[in-house]
Amino acid sequence: MIEVTNLPGNDVTCATCRANCCRLEVMLITDTGVPEKYVAFDQWGGMTMARLDDGWCAALDRHTMLCSIYDKRPFICREFEMGGYECLVERG
């Protein structure tokens, strides 16, 4: 079990984040229209979001730290709750 300590307060918003969730592996399990240039395949042939050499999601706009394909983002990104447990762990 992961122990969560020193997490940010309830004022968590994507606007105050450094997009830590954009460093997580994202499996593409439903068709949301992710543009092909952002799709990669893992060693087992599964579709994932492409990452750049430094580990960040290829769809992340580095100037704004916002998703450049927000309306077509993967299902798992849509379900990742801002300020939820997983969000707080990544921010911590």
PyMOL Python script that loads the backbone (N, CA, C, O; Angstrom):
from pymol import cmd

cmd.read_pdbstr("""\
ATOM      1  N   MET A   1       0.835  -1.176   0.000  1.00  0.00           N
ATOM      2  CA  MET A   1       0.000   0.000   0.000  1.00  0.00           C
ATOM      3  C   MET A   1       0.885   1.247   0.000  1.00  0.00           C
ATOM      4  O   MET A   1       1.893   1.298   0.705  1.00  0.00           O
ATOM      5  N   ILE A   2       0.512   2.232  -0.779  1.00  0.00           N
ATOM      6  CA  ILE A   2       1.269   3.481  -0.862  1.00  0.00           C
ATOM      7  C   ILE A   2       0.835   4.399   0.259  1.00  0.00           C
ATOM      8  O   ILE A   2      -0.359   4.626   0.454  1.00  0.00           O
ATOM      9  N   GLU A   3       1.792   4.925   0.995  1.00  0.00           N
ATOM     10  CA  GLU A   3       1.486   5.894   2.030  1.00  0.00           C
ATOM     11  C   GLU A   3       1.547   7.282   1.403  1.00  0.00           C
ATOM     12  O   GLU A   3       2.522   7.644   0.745  1.00  0.00           O
ATOM     13  N   VAL A   4       0.489   8.042   1.622  1.00  0.00           N
ATOM     14  CA  VAL A   4       0.403   9.370   1.041  1.00  0.00           C
ATOM     15  C   VAL A   4       0.650  10.392   2.138  1.00  0.00           C
ATOM     16  O   VAL A   4      -0.102  10.468   3.109  1.00  0.00           O
ATOM     17  N   THR A   5       1.719  11.183   1.976  1.00  0.00           N
ATOM     18  CA  THR A   5       2.038  12.226   2.936  1.00  0.00           C
ATOM     19  C   THR A   5       2.368  13.498   2.191  1.00  0.00           C
ATOM     20  O   THR A   5       2.746  13.460   1.021  1.00  0.00           O
ATOM     21  N   ASN A   6       2.229  14.606   2.853  1.00  0.00           N
ATOM     22  CA  ASN A   6       2.581  15.910   2.303  1.00  0.00           C
ATOM     23  C   ASN A   6       1.882  16.196   0.972  1.00  0.00           C
ATOM     24  O   ASN A   6       2.498  16.688   0.027  1.00  0.00           O
ATOM     25  N   LEU A   7       0.601  15.884   0.916  1.00  0.00           N
ATOM     26  CA  LEU A   7      -0.146  16.156  -0.298  1.00  0.00           C
ATOM     27  C   LEU A   7      -0.648  17.589  -0.302  1.00  0.00           C
ATOM     28  O   LEU A   7      -0.849  18.179   0.759  1.00  0.00           O
ATOM     29  N   PRO A   8      -0.852  18.156  -1.492  1.00  0.00           N
ATOM     30  CA  PRO A   8      -1.371  19.508  -1.553  1.00  0.00           C
ATOM     31  C   PRO A   8      -2.777  19.572  -0.984  1.00  0.00           C
ATOM     32  O   PRO A   8      -3.439  18.547  -0.826  1.00  0.00           O
ATOM     33  N   GLY A   9      -3.223  20.766  -0.682  1.00  0.00           N
ATOM     34  CA  GLY A   9      -4.542  20.972  -0.101  1.00  0.00           C
ATOM     35  C   GLY A   9      -5.659  20.808  -1.110  1.00  0.00           C
ATOM     36  O   GLY A   9      -5.445  20.321  -2.220  1.00  0.00           O
ATOM     37  N   ASN A  10      -6.853  21.218  -0.713  1.00  0.00           N
ATOM     38  CA  ASN A  10      -8.037  21.066  -1.539  1.00  0.00           C
ATOM     39  C   ASN A  10      -8.088  22.029  -2.715  1.00  0.00           C
ATOM     40  O   ASN A  10      -9.017  21.953  -3.520  1.00  0.00           O
ATOM     41  N   ASP A  11      -7.131  22.923  -2.842  1.00  0.00           N
ATOM     42  CA  ASP A  11      -7.125  23.897  -3.928  1.00  0.00           C
ATOM     43  C   ASP A  11      -6.450  23.338  -5.185  1.00  0.00           C
ATOM     44  O   ASP A  11      -5.897  24.094  -5.984  1.00  0.00           O
ATOM     45  N   VAL A  12      -6.498  22.039  -5.354  1.00  0.00           N
ATOM     46  CA  VAL A  12      -5.871  21.384  -6.495  1.00  0.00           C
ATOM     47  C   VAL A  12      -6.707  21.630  -7.743  1.00  0.00           C
ATOM     48  O   VAL A  12      -7.899  21.326  -7.774  1.00  0.00           O
ATOM     49  N   THR A  13      -6.075  22.178  -8.762  1.00  0.00           N
ATOM     50  CA  THR A  13      -6.708  22.342 -10.066  1.00  0.00           C
ATOM     51  C   THR A  13      -5.663  22.030 -11.128  1.00  0.00           C
ATOM     52  O   THR A  13      -4.462  22.082 -10.864  1.00  0.00           O
ATOM     53  N   CYS A  14      -6.123  21.711 -12.314  1.00  0.00           N
ATOM     54  CA  CYS A  14      -5.175  21.460 -13.401  1.00  0.00           C
ATOM     55  C   CYS A  14      -4.373  22.728 -13.711  1.00  0.00           C
ATOM     56  O   CYS A  14      -3.234  22.641 -14.169  1.00  0.00           O
ATOM     57  N   ALA A  15      -4.960  23.901 -13.466  1.00  0.00           N
ATOM     58  CA  ALA A  15      -4.283  25.166 -13.748  1.00  0.00           C
ATOM     59  C   ALA A  15      -3.078  25.383 -12.829  1.00  0.00           C
ATOM     60  O   ALA A  15      -2.165  26.129 -13.182  1.00  0.00           O
ATOM     61  N   THR A  16      -3.061  24.746 -11.659  1.00  0.00           N
ATOM     62  CA  THR A  16      -1.947  24.922 -10.719  1.00  0.00           C
ATOM     63  C   THR A  16      -1.021  23.709 -10.712  1.00  0.00           C
ATOM     64  O   THR A  16      -0.217  23.538  -9.796  1.00  0.00           O
ATOM     65  N   CYS A  17      -1.138  22.877 -11.727  1.00  0.00           N
ATOM     66  CA  CYS A  17      -0.398  21.621 -11.764  1.00  0.00           C
ATOM     67  C   CYS A  17       0.768  21.695 -12.746  1.00  0.00           C
ATOM     68  O   CYS A  17       0.774  22.518 -13.661  1.00  0.00           O
ATOM     69  N   ARG A  18       1.744  20.831 -12.544  1.00  0.00           N
ATOM     70  CA  ARG A  18       2.856  20.699 -13.480  1.00  0.00           C
ATOM     71  C   ARG A  18       2.654  19.485 -14.387  1.00  0.00           C
ATOM     72  O   ARG A  18       3.617  18.967 -14.952  1.00  0.00           O
ATOM     73  N   ALA A  19       1.420  19.035 -14.528  1.00  0.00           N
ATOM     74  CA  ALA A  19       1.028  17.965 -15.446  1.00  0.00           C
ATOM     75  C   ALA A  19       1.728  16.642 -15.156  1.00  0.00           C
ATOM     76  O   ALA A  19       2.113  15.926 -16.080  1.00  0.00           O
ATOM     77  N   ASN A  20       1.892  16.318 -13.884  1.00  0.00           N
ATOM     78  CA  ASN A  20       2.538  15.048 -13.533  1.00  0.00           C
ATOM     79  C   ASN A  20       1.814  13.849 -14.117  1.00  0.00           C
ATOM     80  O   ASN A  20       2.448  12.845 -14.442  1.00  0.00           O
ATOM     81  N   CYS A  21       0.487  13.934 -14.258  1.00  0.00           N
ATOM     82  CA  CYS A  21      -0.259  12.806 -14.826  1.00  0.00           C
ATOM     83  C   CYS A  21       0.149  12.560 -16.278  1.00  0.00           C
ATOM     84  O   CYS A  21      -0.063  11.464 -16.797  1.00  0.00           O
ATOM     85  N   CYS A  22       0.722  13.544 -16.930  1.00  0.00           N
ATOM     86  CA  CYS A  22       1.148  13.402 -18.329  1.00  0.00           C
ATOM     87  C   CYS A  22       2.462  12.635 -18.465  1.00  0.00           C
ATOM     88  O   CYS A  22       2.998  12.512 -19.567  1.00  0.00           O
ATOM     89  N   ARG A  23       2.973  12.128 -17.367  1.00  0.00           N
ATOM     90  CA  ARG A  23       4.161  11.268 -17.404  1.00  0.00           C
ATOM     91  C   ARG A  23       3.790   9.808 -17.166  1.00  0.00           C
ATOM     92  O   ARG A  23       4.654   8.932 -17.211  1.00  0.00           O
ATOM     93  N   LEU A  24       2.502   9.541 -16.912  1.00  0.00           N
ATOM     94  CA  LEU A  24       2.047   8.176 -16.678  1.00  0.00           C
ATOM     95  C   LEU A  24       1.823   7.465 -18.006  1.00  0.00           C
ATOM     96  O   LEU A  24       1.527   8.101 -19.017  1.00  0.00           O
ATOM     97  N   GLU A  25       1.965   6.147 -17.997  1.00  0.00           N
ATOM     98  CA  GLU A  25       1.668   5.378 -19.209  1.00  0.00           C
ATOM     99  C   GLU A  25       0.161   5.374 -19.420  1.00  0.00           C
ATOM    100  O   GLU A  25      -0.601   5.124 -18.486  1.00  0.00           O
ATOM    101  N   VAL A  26      -0.263   5.649 -20.637  1.00  0.00           N
ATOM    102  CA  VAL A  26      -1.688   5.711 -20.962  1.00  0.00           C
ATOM    103  C   VAL A  26      -2.000   4.677 -22.034  1.00  0.00           C
ATOM    104  O   VAL A  26      -1.556   4.795 -23.175  1.00  0.00           O
ATOM    105  N   MET A  27      -2.766   3.670 -21.655  1.00  0.00           N
ATOM    106  CA  MET A  27      -3.222   2.654 -22.596  1.00  0.00           C
ATOM    107  C   MET A  27      -4.445   3.190 -23.334  1.00  0.00           C
ATOM    108  O   MET A  27      -5.315   3.819 -22.731  1.00  0.00           O
ATOM    109  N   LEU A  28      -4.506   2.944 -24.616  1.00  0.00           N
ATOM    110  CA  LEU A  28      -5.654   3.369 -25.417  1.00  0.00           C
ATOM    111  C   LEU A  28      -6.594   2.177 -25.544  1.00  0.00           C
ATOM    112  O   LEU A  28      -6.376   1.290 -26.370  1.00  0.00           O
ATOM    113  N   ILE A  29      -7.648   2.161 -24.718  1.00  0.00           N
ATOM    114  CA  ILE A  29      -8.544   1.015 -24.680  1.00  0.00           C
ATOM    115  C   ILE A  29      -9.883   1.292 -25.347  1.00  0.00           C
ATOM    116  O   ILE A  29     -10.662   0.366 -25.575  1.00  0.00           O
ATOM    117  N   THR A  30     -10.157   2.531 -25.659  1.00  0.00           N
ATOM    118  CA  THR A  30     -11.369   2.891 -26.392  1.00  0.00           C
ATOM    119  C   THR A  30     -10.987   3.868 -27.491  1.00  0.00           C
ATOM    120  O   THR A  30      -9.945   4.519 -27.419  1.00  0.00           O
ATOM    121  N   ASP A  31     -11.825   3.968 -28.499  1.00  0.00           N
ATOM    122  CA  ASP A  31     -11.545   4.886 -29.604  1.00  0.00           C
ATOM    123  C   ASP A  31     -12.098   6.262 -29.270  1.00  0.00           C
ATOM    124  O   ASP A  31     -13.313   6.465 -29.272  1.00  0.00           O
ATOM    125  N   THR A  32     -11.215   7.201 -28.986  1.00  0.00           N
ATOM    126  CA  THR A  32     -11.641   8.568 -28.709  1.00  0.00           C
ATOM    127  C   THR A  32     -11.179   9.513 -29.809  1.00  0.00           C
ATOM    128  O   THR A  32     -11.366  10.725 -29.706  1.00  0.00           O
ATOM    129  N   GLY A  33     -10.586   8.971 -30.848  1.00  0.00           N
ATOM    130  CA  GLY A  33     -10.137   9.801 -31.953  1.00  0.00           C
ATOM    131  C   GLY A  33      -8.762  10.400 -31.760  1.00  0.00           C
ATOM    132  O   GLY A  33      -8.438  11.409 -32.386  1.00  0.00           O
ATOM    133  N   VAL A  34      -7.938   9.798 -30.900  1.00  0.00           N
ATOM    134  CA  VAL A  34      -6.568  10.285 -30.702  1.00  0.00           C
ATOM    135  C   VAL A  34      -5.868  10.281 -32.063  1.00  0.00           C
ATOM    136  O   VAL A  34      -5.832   9.246 -32.727  1.00  0.00           O
ATOM    137  N   PRO A  35      -5.315  11.412 -32.486  1.00  0.00           N
ATOM    138  CA  PRO A  35      -4.612  11.457 -33.775  1.00  0.00           C
ATOM    139  C   PRO A  35      -3.469  10.436 -33.816  1.00  0.00           C
ATOM    140  O   PRO A  35      -2.769  10.231 -32.824  1.00  0.00           O
ATOM    141  N   GLU A  36      -3.295   9.805 -34.972  1.00  0.00           N
ATOM    142  CA  GLU A  36      -2.293   8.743 -35.140  1.00  0.00           C
ATOM    143  C   GLU A  36      -0.895   9.140 -34.706  1.00  0.00           C
ATOM    144  O   GLU A  36      -0.147   8.307 -34.194  1.00  0.00           O
ATOM    145  N   LYS A  37      -0.530  10.405 -34.902  1.00  0.00           N
ATOM    146  CA  LYS A  37       0.841  10.812 -34.546  1.00  0.00           C
ATOM    147  C   LYS A  37       1.105  10.728 -33.047  1.00  0.00           C
ATOM    148  O   LYS A  37       2.257  10.795 -32.619  1.00  0.00           O
ATOM    149  N   TYR A  38       0.049  10.581 -32.241  1.00  0.00           N
ATOM    150  CA  TYR A  38       0.204  10.460 -30.794  1.00  0.00           C
ATOM    151  C   TYR A  38       0.031   9.028 -30.301  1.00  0.00           C
ATOM    152  O   TYR A  38       0.022   8.788 -29.094  1.00  0.00           O
ATOM    153  N   VAL A  39      -0.106   8.074 -31.222  1.00  0.00           N
ATOM    154  CA  VAL A  39      -0.310   6.675 -30.864  1.00  0.00           C
ATOM    155  C   VAL A  39       1.002   5.905 -31.035  1.00  0.00           C
ATOM    156  O   VAL A  39       1.686   6.030 -32.050  1.00  0.00           O
ATOM    157  N   ALA A  40       1.331   5.111 -30.023  1.00  0.00           N
ATOM    158  CA  ALA A  40       2.501   4.232 -30.074  1.00  0.00           C
ATOM    159  C   ALA A  40       2.024   2.826 -29.735  1.00  0.00           C
ATOM    160  O   ALA A  40       0.885   2.632 -29.311  1.00  0.00           O
ATOM    161  N   PHE A  41       2.900   1.855 -29.923  1.00  0.00           N
ATOM    162  CA  PHE A  41       2.570   0.472 -29.593  1.00  0.00           C
ATOM    163  C   PHE A  41       3.598  -0.041 -28.596  1.00  0.00           C
ATOM    164  O   PHE A  41       4.801   0.164 -28.763  1.00  0.00           O
ATOM    165  N   ASP A  42       3.106  -0.713 -27.553  1.00  0.00           N
ATOM    166  CA  ASP A  42       4.029  -1.254 -26.555  1.00  0.00           C
ATOM    167  C   ASP A  42       4.604  -2.580 -27.053  1.00  0.00           C
ATOM    168  O   ASP A  42       4.290  -3.020 -28.159  1.00  0.00           O
ATOM    169  N   GLN A  43       5.435  -3.204 -26.244  1.00  0.00           N
ATOM    170  CA  GLN A  43       6.130  -4.430 -26.663  1.00  0.00           C
ATOM    171  C   GLN A  43       5.188  -5.603 -26.894  1.00  0.00           C
ATOM    172  O   GLN A  43       5.583  -6.596 -27.505  1.00  0.00           O
ATOM    173  N   TRP A  44       3.942  -5.507 -26.413  1.00  0.00           N
ATOM    174  CA  TRP A  44       2.962  -6.567 -26.612  1.00  0.00           C
ATOM    175  C   TRP A  44       1.968  -6.231 -27.728  1.00  0.00           C
ATOM    176  O   TRP A  44       1.029  -6.990 -27.971  1.00  0.00           O
ATOM    177  N   GLY A  45       2.169  -5.110 -28.397  1.00  0.00           N
ATOM    178  CA  GLY A  45       1.291  -4.703 -29.492  1.00  0.00           C
ATOM    179  C   GLY A  45       0.106  -3.867 -29.068  1.00  0.00           C
ATOM    180  O   GLY A  45      -0.731  -3.525 -29.903  1.00  0.00           O
ATOM    181  N   GLY A  46       0.010  -3.524 -27.783  1.00  0.00           N
ATOM    182  CA  GLY A  46      -1.080  -2.684 -27.295  1.00  0.00           C
ATOM    183  C   GLY A  46      -0.849  -1.221 -27.663  1.00  0.00           C
ATOM    184  O   GLY A  46       0.292  -0.763 -27.730  1.00  0.00           O
ATOM    185  N   MET A  47      -1.918  -0.506 -27.896  1.00  0.00           N
ATOM    186  CA  MET A  47      -1.801   0.916 -28.231  1.00  0.00           C
ATOM    187  C   MET A  47      -1.681   1.751 -26.956  1.00  0.00           C
ATOM    188  O   MET A  47      -2.401   1.540 -25.980  1.00  0.00           O
ATOM    189  N   THR A  48      -0.753   2.698 -26.996  1.00  0.00           N
ATOM    190  CA  THR A  48      -0.534   3.624 -25.887  1.00  0.00           C
ATOM    191  C   THR A  48      -0.370   5.024 -26.452  1.00  0.00           C
ATOM    192  O   THR A  48      -0.184   5.212 -27.654  1.00  0.00           O
ATOM    193  N   MET A  49      -0.443   5.996 -25.565  1.00  0.00           N
ATOM    194  CA  MET A  49      -0.113   7.359 -25.981  1.00  0.00           C
ATOM    195  C   MET A  49       1.394   7.426 -26.183  1.00  0.00           C
ATOM    196  O   MET A  49       2.165   6.908 -25.375  1.00  0.00           O
ATOM    197  N   ALA A  50       1.800   8.061 -27.256  1.00  0.00           N
ATOM    198  CA  ALA A  50       3.227   8.226 -27.533  1.00  0.00           C
ATOM    199  C   ALA A  50       3.843   9.143 -26.485  1.00  0.00           C
ATOM    200  O   ALA A  50       3.191  10.043 -25.955  1.00  0.00           O
ATOM    201  N   ARG A  51       5.100   8.893 -26.205  1.00  0.00           N
ATOM    202  CA  ARG A  51       5.863   9.727 -25.275  1.00  0.00           C
ATOM    203  C   ARG A  51       7.101  10.237 -25.983  1.00  0.00           C
ATOM    204  O   ARG A  51       7.624   9.607 -26.902  1.00  0.00           O
ATOM    205  N   LEU A  52       7.547  11.377 -25.537  1.00  0.00           N
ATOM    206  CA  LEU A  52       8.798  11.911 -26.049  1.00  0.00           C
ATOM    207  C   LEU A  52       9.950  11.257 -25.292  1.00  0.00           C
ATOM    208  O   LEU A  52       9.722  10.554 -24.308  1.00  0.00           O
ATOM    209  N   ASP A  53      11.164  11.479 -25.734  1.00  0.00           N
ATOM    210  CA  ASP A  53      12.335  10.833 -25.132  1.00  0.00           C
ATOM    211  C   ASP A  53      12.474  11.100 -23.639  1.00  0.00           C
ATOM    212  O   ASP A  53      13.060  10.289 -22.922  1.00  0.00           O
ATOM    213  N   ASP A  54      11.947  12.222 -23.160  1.00  0.00           N
ATOM    214  CA  ASP A  54      12.056  12.559 -21.745  1.00  0.00           C
ATOM    215  C   ASP A  54      10.929  11.981 -20.896  1.00  0.00           C
ATOM    216  O   ASP A  54      10.876  12.221 -19.690  1.00  0.00           O
ATOM    217  N   GLY A  55      10.018  11.212 -21.523  1.00  0.00           N
ATOM    218  CA  GLY A  55       8.957  10.557 -20.771  1.00  0.00           C
ATOM    219  C   GLY A  55       7.621  11.276 -20.749  1.00  0.00           C
ATOM    220  O   GLY A  55       6.627  10.698 -20.311  1.00  0.00           O
ATOM    221  N   TRP A  56       7.569  12.508 -21.203  1.00  0.00           N
ATOM    222  CA  TRP A  56       6.309  13.254 -21.207  1.00  0.00           C
ATOM    223  C   TRP A  56       5.437  12.818 -22.373  1.00  0.00           C
ATOM    224  O   TRP A  56       5.941  12.418 -23.422  1.00  0.00           O
ATOM    225  N   CYS A  57       4.126  12.899 -22.182  1.00  0.00           N
ATOM    226  CA  CYS A  57       3.164  12.589 -23.237  1.00  0.00           C
ATOM    227  C   CYS A  57       3.420  13.510 -24.427  1.00  0.00           C
ATOM    228  O   CYS A  57       3.631  14.712 -24.264  1.00  0.00           O
ATOM    229  N   ALA A  58       3.397  12.929 -25.620  1.00  0.00           N
ATOM    230  CA  ALA A  58       3.664  13.700 -26.832  1.00  0.00           C
ATOM    231  C   ALA A  58       2.573  14.731 -27.119  1.00  0.00           C
ATOM    232  O   ALA A  58       2.812  15.683 -27.862  1.00  0.00           O
ATOM    233  N   ALA A  59       1.381  14.560 -26.545  1.00  0.00           N
ATOM    234  CA  ALA A  59       0.279  15.499 -26.778  1.00  0.00           C
ATOM    235  C   ALA A  59       0.299  16.690 -25.819  1.00  0.00           C
ATOM    236  O   ALA A  59      -0.532  17.590 -25.935  1.00  0.00           O
ATOM    237  N   LEU A  60       1.230  16.700 -24.885  1.00  0.00           N
ATOM    238  CA  LEU A  60       1.309  17.805 -23.920  1.00  0.00           C
ATOM    239  C   LEU A  60       1.968  19.016 -24.563  1.00  0.00           C
ATOM    240  O   LEU A  60       3.085  18.926 -25.072  1.00  0.00           O
ATOM    241  N   ASP A  61       1.274  20.148 -24.538  1.00  0.00           N
ATOM    242  CA  ASP A  61       1.846  21.404 -25.025  1.00  0.00           C
ATOM    243  C   ASP A  61       2.806  21.897 -23.952  1.00  0.00           C
ATOM    244  O   ASP A  61       2.379  22.242 -22.850  1.00  0.00           O
ATOM    245  N   ARG A  62       4.081  21.933 -24.259  1.00  0.00           N
ATOM    246  CA  ARG A  62       5.104  22.273 -23.270  1.00  0.00           C
ATOM    247  C   ARG A  62       5.064  23.733 -22.828  1.00  0.00           C
ATOM    248  O   ARG A  62       5.586  24.060 -21.763  1.00  0.00           O
ATOM    249  N   HIS A  63       4.464  24.607 -23.610  1.00  0.00           N
ATOM    250  CA  HIS A  63       4.403  26.025 -23.220  1.00  0.00           C
ATOM    251  C   HIS A  63       3.279  26.285 -22.226  1.00  0.00           C
ATOM    252  O   HIS A  63       3.440  27.065 -21.287  1.00  0.00           O
ATOM    253  N   THR A  64       2.141  25.630 -22.434  1.00  0.00           N
ATOM    254  CA  THR A  64       0.993  25.851 -21.560  1.00  0.00           C
ATOM    255  C   THR A  64       0.839  24.759 -20.512  1.00  0.00           C
ATOM    256  O   THR A  64       0.126  24.937 -19.524  1.00  0.00           O
ATOM    257  N   MET A  65       1.513  23.617 -20.728  1.00  0.00           N
ATOM    258  CA  MET A  65       1.372  22.425 -19.887  1.00  0.00           C
ATOM    259  C   MET A  65      -0.076  21.918 -19.893  1.00  0.00           C
ATOM    260  O   MET A  65      -0.560  21.380 -18.897  1.00  0.00           O
ATOM    261  N   LEU A  66      -0.755  22.098 -21.022  1.00  0.00           N
ATOM    262  CA  LEU A  66      -2.111  21.611 -21.213  1.00  0.00           C
ATOM    263  C   LEU A  66      -2.127  20.602 -22.352  1.00  0.00           C
ATOM    264  O   LEU A  66      -1.232  20.587 -23.197  1.00  0.00           O
ATOM    265  N   CYS A  67      -3.146  19.768 -22.363  1.00  0.00           N
ATOM    266  CA  CYS A  67      -3.283  18.760 -23.404  1.00  0.00           C
ATOM    267  C   CYS A  67      -3.654  19.420 -24.730  1.00  0.00           C
ATOM    268  O   CYS A  67      -4.605  20.198 -24.808  1.00  0.00           O
ATOM    269  N   SER A  68      -2.895  19.100 -25.758  1.00  0.00           N
ATOM    270  CA  SER A  68      -3.154  19.710 -27.074  1.00  0.00           C
ATOM    271  C   SER A  68      -4.263  18.982 -27.829  1.00  0.00           C
ATOM    272  O   SER A  68      -4.703  19.454 -28.877  1.00  0.00           O
ATOM    273  N   ILE A  69      -4.718  17.844 -27.315  1.00  0.00           N
ATOM    274  CA  ILE A  69      -5.812  17.096 -27.957  1.00  0.00           C
ATOM    275  C   ILE A  69      -6.935  16.855 -26.947  1.00  0.00           C
ATOM    276  O   ILE A  69      -7.559  15.794 -26.958  1.00  0.00           O
ATOM    277  N   TYR A  70      -7.194  17.822 -26.085  1.00  0.00           N
ATOM    278  CA  TYR A  70      -8.120  17.661 -24.966  1.00  0.00           C
ATOM    279  C   TYR A  70      -9.460  17.064 -25.383  1.00  0.00           C
ATOM    280  O   TYR A  70      -9.959  16.168 -24.702  1.00  0.00           O
ATOM    281  N   ASP A  71     -10.052  17.525 -26.464  1.00  0.00           N
ATOM    282  CA  ASP A  71     -11.355  17.020 -26.901  1.00  0.00           C
ATOM    283  C   ASP A  71     -11.285  15.591 -27.424  1.00  0.00           C
ATOM    284  O   ASP A  71     -12.311  14.918 -27.526  1.00  0.00           O
ATOM    285  N   LYS A  72     -10.084  15.123 -27.759  1.00  0.00           N
ATOM    286  CA  LYS A  72      -9.904  13.763 -28.274  1.00  0.00           C
ATOM    287  C   LYS A  72      -8.995  12.945 -27.371  1.00  0.00           C
ATOM    288  O   LYS A  72      -8.428  11.941 -27.804  1.00  0.00           O
ATOM    289  N   ARG A  73      -8.852  13.365 -26.122  1.00  0.00           N
ATOM    290  CA  ARG A  73      -7.968  12.666 -25.190  1.00  0.00           C
ATOM    291  C   ARG A  73      -8.501  11.267 -24.883  1.00  0.00           C
ATOM    292  O   ARG A  73      -9.701  11.015 -24.995  1.00  0.00           O
ATOM    293  N   PRO A  74      -7.602  10.362 -24.495  1.00  0.00           N
ATOM    294  CA  PRO A  74      -7.999   8.980 -24.195  1.00  0.00           C
ATOM    295  C   PRO A  74      -8.971   8.895 -23.022  1.00  0.00           C
ATOM    296  O   PRO A  74      -9.053   9.794 -22.185  1.00  0.00           O
ATOM    297  N   PHE A  75      -9.701   7.787 -22.991  1.00  0.00           N
ATOM    298  CA  PHE A  75     -10.676   7.537 -21.937  1.00  0.00           C
ATOM    299  C   PHE A  75     -10.050   7.648 -20.546  1.00  0.00           C
ATOM    300  O   PHE A  75     -10.623   8.277 -19.656  1.00  0.00           O
ATOM    301  N   ILE A  76      -8.880   7.041 -20.358  1.00  0.00           N
ATOM    302  CA  ILE A  76      -8.253   7.062 -19.031  1.00  0.00           C
ATOM    303  C   ILE A  76      -7.920   8.489 -18.589  1.00  0.00           C
ATOM    304  O   ILE A  76      -7.974   8.793 -17.397  1.00  0.00           O
ATOM    305  N   CYS A  77      -7.582   9.353 -19.524  1.00  0.00           N
ATOM    306  CA  CYS A  77      -7.324  10.754 -19.191  1.00  0.00           C
ATOM    307  C   CYS A  77      -8.620  11.459 -18.795  1.00  0.00           C
ATOM    308  O   CYS A  77      -8.622  12.322 -17.918  1.00  0.00           O
ATOM    309  N   ARG A  78      -9.716  11.087 -19.444  1.00  0.00           N
ATOM    310  CA  ARG A  78     -11.025  11.664 -19.100  1.00  0.00           C
ATOM    311  C   ARG A  78     -11.450  11.233 -17.702  1.00  0.00           C
ATOM    312  O   ARG A  78     -12.114  11.987 -16.990  1.00  0.00           O
ATOM    313  N   GLU A  79     -11.068  10.020 -17.311  1.00  0.00           N
ATOM    314  CA  GLU A  79     -11.477   9.466 -16.020  1.00  0.00           C
ATOM    315  C   GLU A  79     -10.543   9.862 -14.872  1.00  0.00           C
ATOM    316  O   GLU A  79     -10.892   9.682 -13.705  1.00  0.00           O
ATOM    317  N   PHE A  80      -9.375  10.392 -15.187  1.00  0.00           N
ATOM    318  CA  PHE A  80      -8.399  10.770 -14.156  1.00  0.00           C
ATOM    319  C   PHE A  80      -8.947  12.005 -13.452  1.00  0.00           C
ATOM    320  O   PHE A  80      -8.945  13.101 -14.014  1.00  0.00           O
ATOM    321  N   GLU A  81      -9.408  11.825 -12.242  1.00  0.00           N
ATOM    322  CA  GLU A  81     -10.125  12.876 -11.525  1.00  0.00           C
ATOM    323  C   GLU A  81      -9.185  13.939 -10.952  1.00  0.00           C
ATOM    324  O   GLU A  81      -8.293  13.635 -10.160  1.00  0.00           O
ATOM    325  N   MET A  82      -9.402  15.180 -11.364  1.00  0.00           N
ATOM    326  CA  MET A  82      -8.632  16.289 -10.813  1.00  0.00           C
ATOM    327  C   MET A  82      -8.853  16.343  -9.299  1.00  0.00           C
ATOM    328  O   MET A  82      -9.988  16.444  -8.834  1.00  0.00           O
ATOM    329  N   GLY A  83      -7.772  16.276  -8.546  1.00  0.00           N
ATOM    330  CA  GLY A  83      -7.844  16.322  -7.093  1.00  0.00           C
ATOM    331  C   GLY A  83      -8.198  14.983  -6.455  1.00  0.00           C
ATOM    332  O   GLY A  83      -8.316  14.887  -5.233  1.00  0.00           O
ATOM    333  N   GLY A  84      -8.369  13.938  -7.288  1.00  0.00           N
ATOM    334  CA  GLY A  84      -8.659  12.607  -6.769  1.00  0.00           C
ATOM    335  C   GLY A  84      -7.402  11.974  -6.189  1.00  0.00           C
ATOM    336  O   GLY A  84      -6.319  12.556  -6.242  1.00  0.00           O
ATOM    337  N   TYR A  85      -7.560  10.776  -5.635  1.00  0.00           N
ATOM    338  CA  TYR A  85      -6.450  10.102  -4.985  1.00  0.00           C
ATOM    339  C   TYR A  85      -5.220   9.975  -5.876  1.00  0.00           C
ATOM    340  O   TYR A  85      -4.114  10.335  -5.475  1.00  0.00           O
ATOM    341  N   GLU A  86      -5.424   9.452  -7.107  1.00  0.00           N
ATOM    342  CA  GLU A  86      -4.289   9.251  -8.014  1.00  0.00           C
ATOM    343  C   GLU A  86      -3.622  10.579  -8.370  1.00  0.00           C
ATOM    344  O   GLU A  86      -2.397  10.659  -8.468  1.00  0.00           O
ATOM    345  N   CYS A  87      -4.423  11.602  -8.558  1.00  0.00           N
ATOM    346  CA  CYS A  87      -3.905  12.939  -8.857  1.00  0.00           C
ATOM    347  C   CYS A  87      -3.023  13.431  -7.707  1.00  0.00           C
ATOM    348  O   CYS A  87      -1.910  13.914  -7.920  1.00  0.00           O
ATOM    349  N   LEU A  88      -3.544  13.298  -6.484  1.00  0.00           N
ATOM    350  CA  LEU A  88      -2.790  13.768  -5.320  1.00  0.00           C
ATOM    351  C   LEU A  88      -1.488  12.982  -5.142  1.00  0.00           C
ATOM    352  O   LEU A  88      -0.465  13.555  -4.770  1.00  0.00           O
ATOM    353  N   VAL A  89      -1.524  11.679  -5.403  1.00  0.00           N
ATOM    354  CA  VAL A  89      -0.307  10.871  -5.284  1.00  0.00           C
ATOM    355  C   VAL A  89       0.725  11.357  -6.294  1.00  0.00           C
ATOM    356  O   VAL A  89       1.894  11.521  -5.945  1.00  0.00           O
ATOM    357  N   GLU A  90       0.316  11.588  -7.529  1.00  0.00           N
ATOM    358  CA  GLU A  90       1.241  12.057  -8.555  1.00  0.00           C
ATOM    359  C   GLU A  90       1.785  13.442  -8.228  1.00  0.00           C
ATOM    360  O   GLU A  90       2.961  13.713  -8.472  1.00  0.00           O
ATOM    361  N   ARG A  91       0.966  14.309  -7.688  1.00  0.00           N
ATOM    362  CA  ARG A  91       1.414  15.653  -7.318  1.00  0.00           C
ATOM    363  C   ARG A  91       2.318  15.637  -6.096  1.00  0.00           C
ATOM    364  O   ARG A  91       3.182  16.500  -5.941  1.00  0.00           O
ATOM    365  N   GLY A  92       2.113  14.649  -5.228  1.00  0.00           N
ATOM    366  CA  GLY A  92       2.876  14.563  -3.981  1.00  0.00           C
ATOM    367  C   GLY A  92       4.297  14.249  -4.251  1.00  0.00           C
ATOM    368  O   GLY A  92       5.093  14.137  -3.318  1.00  0.00           O
TER     369      GLY A  92
END
""", "prot")
cmd.dss("prot")
cmd.show_as("cartoon", "prot")
cmd.util.cbc("prot")
cmd.orient("prot")
